[in-house]
Amino acid sequence: MNSLNQNVEALIFCSEQSISIDEISASLKITFGWELSDEEITASIEEIKLKYQSEEFAFGLVEIADGYQFLTKKDFHATVSALIQHKAKKKLSTSAMETLAIIAYKQPITKAEVEHIRGVNCDYAVQKLLEKELIEINGKSDAPGKPLVYGTSKSFMDYFGIKSVKDLPQLKDLHVEQNEIGVPIELSDTEETFIPGETETIVGDEIIAVEDAVDPSDLPDRKTIFIEHEEKISDSNEELTSGESDDDSYESPRD
């Protein structure tokens, strides 16, 4: 029992993913036959945490995804990120990221429901996410045909450094101001007034300009304009009729 801390530390260190207290307890029981309570293992983990809080170490013991894992401290994230980017051969495509986000926030969810939200087929994206172990099959739905339902995996929480899906950012955490386009117009307390300016009224083939109208009542009455226009047409017709009459009474010199 004197080497409990060292054995717990070794188990956490060699684990590729976060390791739970139950897994630590089971491993120690198989190896040494120790019957340890959760409180004893938790106390050991707290001592290891305290040890690695020293600035001497570039990593520390962190609780994530219902377990514990050694992770690099924030001061060294940039250095590690450069190495990861150098080694990374492929990133998730946009479609895979969209599919993963939908599954993370809507889980458990069927592929058909994901496709309904995205509006496109998701077979390839779901297959890639399963291969990368970011999602997993959580059973079957009660819907007709008993389709498979999907949810995020433990690797997903390890990758994003969260304890559970409850730690995912919520919509209320997003700043709406950053998503707005343009500047909102401040409403004036005064009543709206007619803005003076030059306007044009089209009557028939004529364009009548109305300048500096203070309000709508200053505009010329359309009925009046129409009557005046009709009178002009009537006068024109009379002139034409008169002209035709003169033509009829005209006698050719030959006659």
C-alpha positions in Angstrom: 0.0 0.0 0.0 3.0 2.3 0.4 3.3 2.5 -3.4 -0.3 3.3 -4.0 0.4 6.8 -5.4 3.1 5.5 -7.7 0.8 2.8 -9.1 -2.1 5.2 -9.6 0.2 7.6 -11.3 1.5 4.9 -13.6 -2.0 3.8 -14.6 -3.1 7.4 -15.4 0.1 8.1 -17.3 0.0 5.0 -19.5 -3.7 5.4 -20.3 -4.3 6.8 -23.8 -7.7 8.2 -22.7 -9.0 9.4 -19.3 -9.2 6.6 -16.8 -11.9 6.4 -14.2 -11.7 5.5 -10.5 -13.4 2.2 -11.1 -10.8 1.3 -13.8 -8.0 2.2 -11.4 -9.5 0.2 -8.6 -10.1 -2.9 -10.8 -6.5 -2.8 -12.1 -5.0 -2.6 -8.6 -7.2 -5.4 -7.4 -6.1 -7.7 -10.2 -2.4 -6.8 -9.7 -2.2 -6.6 -5.9 -5.5 -7.9 -4.6 -6.1 -4.6 -3.0 -9.7 -3.8 -2.0 -9.7 0.0 -2.2 -12.6 2.4 -1.7 -13.3 5.3 -4.0 -12.3 7.7 -1.2 -8.8 6.1 -0.9 -8.2 6.3 -4.6 -9.5 9.9 -4.8 -7.2 10.9 -1.9 -4.3 9.4 -3.8 -5.2 11.3 -7.0 -5.4 14.6 -5.1 -1.9 14.1 -3.8 -0.7 13.4 -7.3 -2.5 16.6 -8.5 -0.8 18.6 -5.9 2.6 17.2 -6.9 2.2 18.2 -10.5 0.9 21.7 -9.8 4.6 22.8 -9.3 6.0 25.0 -12.1 8.7 22.4 -12.4 6.4 20.2 -14.5 5.0 21.1 -18.0 1.9 19.0 -17.5 -0.6 18.3 -14.8 -3.4 15.9 -13.7 -6.8 16.9 -14.9 -10.3 15.5 -14.4 -12.1 15.1 -17.7 -14.8 12.8 -19.2 -15.6 11.2 -15.8 -11.9 10.3 -15.4 -8.4 11.5 -15.0 -5.6 12.2 -17.5 -2.2 13.9 -17.7 -2.5 17.0 -19.9 0.0 19.7 -20.9 -0.4 23.0 -19.0 -1.8 26.0 -20.8 1.5 27.8 -20.9 2.8 25.2 -23.4 -0.3 24.8 -25.6 1.3 26.8 -28.4 4.3 24.6 -28.6 2.3 21.4 -28.5 -0.2 22.8 -31.1 2.7 23.4 -33.5 3.7 19.8 -33.2 0.2 18.5 -33.7 -0.4 20.7 -36.7 2.8 19.4 -38.2 1.9 15.8 -37.7 -1.8 16.2 -38.7 -2.4 14.8 -42.1 -6.1 15.3 -42.3 -8.6 17.5 -40.6 -12.3 17.0 -40.3 -14.2 18.4 -43.3 -16.8 21.0 -42.9 -19.6 18.5 -43.4 -18.1 16.2 -40.8 -17.8 19.1 -38.3 -21.4 20.1 -38.9 -22.6 16.5 -38.5 -20.5 16.2 -35.3 -22.0 19.4 -33.9 -25.5 18.3 -34.6 -24.9 14.9 -32.9 -23.2 16.5 -29.9 -26.1 18.9 -29.2 -29.0 16.7 -30.3 -27.9 13.2 -29.1 -29.2 10.6 -29.1 -30.1 11.2 -32.7 -30.6 9.0 -35.8 -28.8 9.6 -39.1 -32.2 10.5 -40.8 -32.7 13.3 -38.2 -29.2 14.6 -38.8 -29.9 14.6 -42.6 -33.2 16.4 -42.0 -31.4 19.2 -40.1 -28.5 19.5 -42.6 -30.6 18.9 -45.7 -28.0 16.6 -47.3 -26.9 13.0 -47.1 -24.6 12.3 -44.1 -23.5 8.7 -44.7 -19.9 9.6 -45.5 -19.6 12.1 -42.6 -21.1 9.6 -40.0 -18.8 6.8 -41.2 -15.7 9.0 -40.8 -16.7 10.2 -37.4 -17.2 6.5 -36.4 -13.7 5.7 -37.7 -12.2 8.5 -35.7 -14.1 7.3 -32.7 -15.6 10.7 -32.1 -19.1 9.3 -32.1 -20.6 5.9 -31.2 -23.8 3.9 -31.7 -26.0 4.2 -28.6 -28.6 1.6 -29.6 -31.7 1.7 -31.7 -34.6 4.1 -32.0 -38.3 3.2 -31.4 -39.2 4.8 -34.8 -40.3 2.5 -37.7 -37.4 0.5 -39.0 -35.5 0.7 -35.7 -32.8 3.0 -37.0 -29.5 3.3 -35.1 -29.0 6.3 -32.8 -25.7 8.1 -32.4 -24.0 10.0 -29.6 -20.6 11.4 -28.8 -18.0 9.1 -27.5 -15.6 9.3 -24.6 -12.9 10.2 -27.1 -14.9 13.2 -28.1 -14.9 14.5 -24.5 -11.2 13.7 -24.2 -10.4 15.5 -27.5 -12.3 18.7 -26.5 -11.3 18.6 -22.9 -14.7 18.5 -21.2 -16.1 16.4 -18.5 -19.5 15.8 -20.1 -21.7 17.1 -22.9 -23.2 19.5 -20.4 -20.0 21.5 -20.6 -20.5 22.2 -24.3 -21.0 25.9 -25.0 -24.6 27.0 -25.0 -26.3 29.5 -27.3 -26.8 31.9 -24.4 -23.0 32.0 -24.1 -22.6 33.5 -27.6 -22.5 37.3 -27.9 -25.3 38.4 -30.2 -23.6 41.8 -30.9 -20.8 40.0 -32.7 -23.3 38.3 -35.1 -25.2 41.5 -36.0 -24.7 43.2 -39.4 -24.7 47.0 -39.5 -25.6 49.5 -36.8 -29.1 49.7 -35.5 -30.9 53.0 -36.2 -32.0 54.9 -33.2 -35.6 55.8 -33.4 -36.5 59.5 -32.9 -39.0 60.6 -30.3 -40.5 63.1 -32.8 -43.3 62.3 -35.1 -42.5 61.5 -38.7 -42.8 64.4 -41.1 -43.0 64.7 -44.8 -39.5 65.3 -46.2 -39.5 68.2 -48.7 -37.9 67.6 -52.1 -38.4 67.5 -55.8 -40.9 64.9 -57.0 -42.3 64.2 -60.4 -45.9 63.3 -61.4 -46.4 61.5 -64.7 -49.7 62.3 -66.5 -50.0 60.7 -70.0 -46.8 61.5 -71.8 -46.1 64.6 -69.7 -43.8 64.8 -66.6 -45.0 67.4 -64.2 -42.4 68.5 -61.6 -43.5 69.4 -58.1 -40.7 71.2 -56.3 -40.2 71.7 -52.5 -43.5 70.2 -51.4 -43.8 70.8 -47.7 -46.5 68.2 -47.1 -48.8 66.0 -49.1 -51.5 68.6 -49.1 -49.3 70.9 -51.2 -49.1 68.5 -54.0 -51.4 69.3 -57.0 -54.7 67.5 -57.1 -54.5 64.6 -59.5 -58.1 65.0 -60.5 -57.4 68.6 -61.5 -54.4 67.6 -63.4 -56.4 64.9 -65.2 -59.2 67.4 -66.1 -56.6 69.9 -67.4 -55.0 67.2 -69.5 -58.4 66.1 -70.9 -59.1 69.7 -71.9 -55.8 69.8 -73.7 -56.6 66.6 -75.5 -60.1 67.9 -76.3 -58.7 71.1 -77.8 -56.2 69.1 -79.9 -59.0 67.0 -81.2 -61.1 70.0 -82.2 -58.1 71.5 -84.1 -57.6 68.2 -85.9 -61.4 68.1 -86.8 -61.3 71.6 -88.0 -58.2 70.8 -90.1 -60.0 67.8 -91.7 -63.0 70.0 -92.5 -60.8 72.5 -94.3 -59.3 69.6 -96.3 -62.7 68.4 -97.4 -63.7 71.9 -98.7 -60.4 72.4 -100.6 -60.9 72.4 -104.4 -58.2 71.2 -106.7 -57.1 73.7 -109.3 -57.8 71.0 -111.9 -61.4 71.2 -111.0 
